[in-house]
């Protein structure tokens, strides 16, 4: 095999010095940015060492005793392990099945609307909930789910049961959590799919029509495949947070009555770590989640690269 | 090549169903807000006994709003939010522009390394507790910097802005350099003015995020007097609900004169006050969002 000899690059250090001089301003700009990443992202990564110690804030990481996998073992064998892992996985899967697909469906339907004004109006209205803060959303949910609230009355009417307060029922937490998330994000998330749809070549649709494709076939054979790269990338990112430690919404909605379905890894970490100051234990649980998420992300990325030639890493 | 197709029956049926569905969805999106607004204007005693949907205010009273605006706790938290949002968004924009500028320079030697360092943090983080301990060790506790510095950068936004900067035509930059402009001047007078749309998008992202932020305040601020509005809301809407008392709601109710009935009313009023500003602004920026998301998704 004839290996073509590449022109020899100038040695590294002089090139670097030249670049530092030439792009002096750009490198100066990067200093505060990199500093921020070091302080707020990499220091905490170093802090993960706490998970392997009996961390005491007074002693710091350097001074605390090393205990190896003690906290991991105690967590895995505790009664909280199966509950939190199940709840986290279930919420993630619900969100994947419903929360991920709903915006795609909305985008497909909106794409079929001919009246531009109507389309724009629906878009503007449906992504309005995205701007409502999580606190307000959960406040509204609580007001609607209390005795006499809109949702309570609705659910009672539809199911024939007589719930007093929807947020005290463990079996209702997952639907409440998931569908309120859909309500909040369906419009906003559909924007990116609609944007992708606008760049689909219209000749593809014309060709499909000449082959006799009706509306739904066009959706299935033209629109969806064309936006598949976008879908897959977003899916990879979603799967990469399956063991998510997102705690904010859960801790705003849950209460001890429904811990059996509502307590997730994230809320557990928050409760043990910040409220009860069990720093090492919650660091261990957090690390457990981060590692699994990273692993899931890596696998999904690899699979996607192999089968669809799309990857983010 | 616009062939006017005759609308088939199937077409008509589909459009009717589709449009109806979209209308129902829109109503579902809007209704909760309307319910809250009506409730905030309703008479408290009637409100407490009412069940189900609210299609108009029950009675009419501005008493709830009077109580909210005369409550010092709430007013102070509102001012706090304004401070945090303005200062915070300023810092956000500054940091993001610096990073996006540097990373958009085409021939920067260390760019690859920088990107790897930055993108890695999107996939792996130390977790909540290490972050919390780090931030506290940096002295960011119970002061304004605790609200400004930790959320100073959002990697996604920086990548979006970087893509926007990369789209500025090279010739314009080079023309400026030839005319003797320094890098700084090129940034200020060529790149930034030509990136107004993307800048507007990430400005809005940061603005909304800062306005709605509450968690950092909850774990990093000790004094009641430093709390932003959303955190006060949490006390009123969430913590209260669990049966724990709150000085804010109690004092607000006391200043309104009647006890627990007014508590419900005040909840609604505060919710409206906290949400209405953002809801009034966002429709005007629709075109920016769509463009910004598009830009971000191209190379994101």
Interface residues (C-beta under 8 A of the other chain):
Chain A: X15 X16 X19 X23 X24 X25 X26 X27 X29 X30 X32 X33 X34 X36 X37 X39 X40 X41 X42 X43 X44 X45 X46 X47 X48 X50 X57 X106 X109 X110 X112 X113 X114 X118 X120 X121 X122 X123 X124 X125 X126 X127 X128 X129 X131 X132 X133 X134 X135 X136 X138 X139 X140 X142 X143 X144 X146 X148 X149 X150 X153 X154 X183 X186 X187 X191 X192 X194 X195 X196 X206 X214 X215 X230 X233 X240 X245 X247 X248 X252 X255 X266 X269 X270 X273 X274 X279 X282 X283 X286 X287 X289 X290 X294 X297 X313
Chain B: X1 X10 X11 X14 X15 X18 X19 X21 X22 X23 X25 X26 X28 X29 X30 X32 X33 X35 X36 X49 X50 X51 X52 X53 X54 X95 X98 X99 X101 X102 X103 X105 X107 X108 X109 X110 X114 X117 X118 X121 X123 X124 X125 X126 X127 X128 X129 X130 X131 X132 X133 X134 X135 X138 X149 X150 X152 X153 X158 X182 X183 X184 X187 X208 X211 X212 X214 X215 X219 X230 X231 X233 X234 X236 X237 X238 X241 X242 X267 X268 X271 X274 X275 X278 X279 X282 X283 X286 X289 X290 X293 X294 X297 X300
